[in-house]
Amino acid sequence: MTNLDGVVQLLKKEHARLTSQIQGVSAALAAFGATYKNGTGTRRTMSAAGRAKIAAAQRARWAKVKGKSGNSTMPKKRTMSVAARKRIAAAQRARWAKVRAAK
């Protein structure tokens, strides 16, 4: 029974330790909870004139990027002529015919 009493005493000490830690966390939440109660708080509104200025500045930036030639835009992709496409397709059909004939 003495062994069981020692286990109970250890469990009581652990309970007391954990209770004090939980109280500390609760105190921290109480201190910071009022500050961060509703997420981010109130949001600011922007006037229509302010939004218009930002939009105009962004349009000017895009115009500057689009106006430059060189690395800012992607090079045009090469296209294949219809005749070249037909030659490739015919060659592929011939290769498959050869494979089927070998079977």
N, C-alpha and C positions, 0 to 999 in steps of 0.2 A: 504493500500500500504506500510505502514511503516513496517509491519510484513514481507512482501515480500522482502523489502530492507535488513532487518536483515538476512534473509535466504541467500540471494545472498552474503552478506558480509561474512557469515560463510563458504559458499562454496568457496569463493575466498581464505580465510585463509587456508582452508583444501587443496586447490589446491597448494598454495605456499608451505605448509609443505611437501606435497607429492613430489613436484618437487625437493625440497632440498634433500629429502631422496633418490630419484632416482639419483640425481647428485652424492651423496655420494657412492651409489652402483656402478655407472659407473666409478667413480674414483678408487674404489677398484678393479674393473675388469681390468681397464687399468693398474694398478700397478702389479697385479698378472697374468694377461692374457699373458704377454710376457713370463713369466716363464713356465706356463702350456699350452702353445699354441698348441703343437702337441701331447698331451697325455703324454706318459712316456718318450719321447725323443728318443735318439739313443739306440739301444740294443747292448750289448757286444757280441762278438763272442768268442766261446771257441775253443781251438785247439783240434785236434784229440787226441793228447796225453793226454790232460786234461780230455776229455770225457772217454778215455780208463781207466785212473786211477780211475775215479768215478765209472765206470761200474765194475771194478775189486773189488773195495771196497764194492760195493753193493752185488756182488756175494759172497764175503767172509762173509758178514753179514747174507745172506740167508743160506749159508752153515752152519754157526754156529747155526742158529735157527733150521734148519732141522736135524742137527746132534744130538741135545739134545733130550732125551726122557723124557716124562712126561707131564707137563702141557702145553707145547707149541704146542703140536699136539692134535687133537681131538681123543678120544678113538674110537675103531672100533665099528660099530653098530652090534647088534646081529641080526642074520638072523633066519628065521623060516624054519623048515624042510618042505618038500613037504607033508609028511604024516600029520603033524600038521595042515598045511593049509587046506588039504582036510577034516579033522575032523571039523575044525571051519566052513568051507563052508557048510558041511552036517548039522551041528547043526543049522546054520542060516536058511537053507532051511526048516528044520523041524519046526522052530519057525514061519516062514512065512506061512507054510502049516496050522499050528494050528490057526493062525489069520484068514486065509481065510475060514477055516472050521467053525469058530465061527460066521461068518457073515451070 
